[in-house]
């Protein structure tokens, strides 16, 4: 049965979602990603492709597994997006210096040009945001957010032990099946 409400009143237990950091951070991430996506789409690049390009934009060739971890997707998803980038000529396969079995990808010159253009637009937006926040907070906002991510177990890139620990903490306990002995 559905309860019919005559007048809309806030339940006294209610708390605005924006009072929670996780909700507000997600909201900020959505706004930043929408802006980044608009910049990327103007160049024919999707948001998943831009994320891979940003990670490769650190200047270090990466394996598909590393790309997947750094872009928060499965290896299969990273492979699909990397294939699109390879076909478009924005990334290329490169050889590992010591292990021929490891396949790496890196940005091509076209990839660097497209990433530079996207990054310029993103930097302009970030600078406007920092200016509005003021010098006390605005100049340090990326450092504050990065530090917060590390404190909250999000900073385990490249640390297999810390990553395994974080994954284990996210696993849900098995539900009891409610089986009774008969």
N, C-alpha and C positions, 0 to 999 in steps of 0.2 A: 504494500500500500504506500502511496506517495503522500507525504505530509503537505498540506496546503498552508501557505503562509499568507496571512491577511495583510500585514505590513512588513516592510523590510527593516529589520533591526540587526545591528551588528551583535553577534554573540560576544559576550564579555571576555571570552577566552581568546578572541581573535587578535592577531598581531599582524601588522603590515608585512608582507613578504619582503619588502625593501629594507626591513630592519635586520634581515639576515645577510651576512656577508656572501654566502654561496649564491643566493638569488641575485644580489646586486652585481657580483662578479660575473655571473652568467649573462646578465642583462648588458653589462659593459662589453663583454666578449662578443655578444650578438651585434651590438652597435659597431664595434671595431671591425668585425668580420664582414658586416654588410658594406661598410665603406671600402674595405680592402677588396671585396668581391667586385664592387662597381669599378674600381680602378683596373682590376685584372680583366674583367669581362670586356672592357673597352679595347683591350689588346687581344681578345679571343682566348683568354686563359681562365680556366675555372678556379674556384677557390681551392679544391684539393690540389690542383696543379700548382697554384701559387704557394701553398704550404710546403710542398716538396721543394720548389725553387728557393724559397726562403731558407730552408735548412741547408740546401746545397750552396746557397749564397754565403755560407760561412767559409767557403773556399776549400773544403775538404771532401774529396770523393767518398761516397758512402755505399754500402751494400744495401740490397733491398730490405733486409731485416732491420738495419739501422734506420733507413728511411721510414719504415713502418713504425718503429718505436718513437722516433722523433716527431712524427706527424699524427700519432695517436690512432692509428688504424691497423687493421690486420695486414699480414704480409701479402695476402691475395689482393686486397684493395690497393696497397702501395704498388704492387706489380702492375695492375690495370692502369693506374694513373701514370706510372712511369713509362709504360708502353705508349700511351698517348703523347707524352712529352718527347719520347724518342722519335715517334713518327712526325711530330711537328718540328723537330730539329732544335728544340730548346735544351735538351740534355743529350749526353752521349755516353756510351759505355767506355770505360777506361780499365786498364789492367792494374791489378794489385801489384805492388812492388815486390812482394815476397811470396804470395800465394796465388798461383794461377787458377785455382778452383773458385776463388772469391771473385764475383763479378761486381764491379763498382760502377756508379754513374756520377757524372759531374755536369755542370752547366756548360753549354756551348757559348760561343760569342753572342749568338742571337739570344740565348737564354739570359746571359749577363745584361744585355741591353734592355730586354723586357723587364727583368727584375729591377734594374736601376730605375726605370721609368715608374714602375709601381711603387718602389720604395720612396721615391721623391714625393709622390702624392701622399703616401702614408705619413711620411715625415712632416709634411705641411700640416696635415690634420692633427698629428700628435703635438706639434708645436703650438697650434691654436688651442688645443686642450690644456697644455701646460701653462700657456699664458693666462687662460681663464682661471686656472687653479691658483696661480700665483707662484712666485719663486720658492717659497718655503716648501711647498708640496710638489708643484709641477715639475721642477727639475729633477726630482728624485723619484717620481712616480714609477717609472719602469723598474728601478732598483727595489723599491718597496714591494711591488707586485711579484717580482722574481724571488725575493727573499721569502715572502709569504708562501709562495708555491713550494719552495724548498722546505720550509718549516712544516707545512701540512702534507708532507710525503709526496710531493709532486716533483721533486728535484733529483730523480734517480737515474737520469740519462747516463748511460755508460757504466752504471754500477749494477751489475747483474744481481748481486746479493740484495741490495736495497730494493730493486725492482721486484724480485721474487717475494720479498717480505710484504711489499705494498699489495701485490696481487693476492697473496694469502689473506691479508686483512680484508680485502673486498669480497672474498668468498662468503656466501651466505651459509649458515648452518643448515644441515638437512632437516626438512620438516618431518615431524613424526607422522606416520601414516595412520595413526589412530586404529591400528589393527588390534583387535581383541582376541584373546585366546578362546577358542570354541571347543 
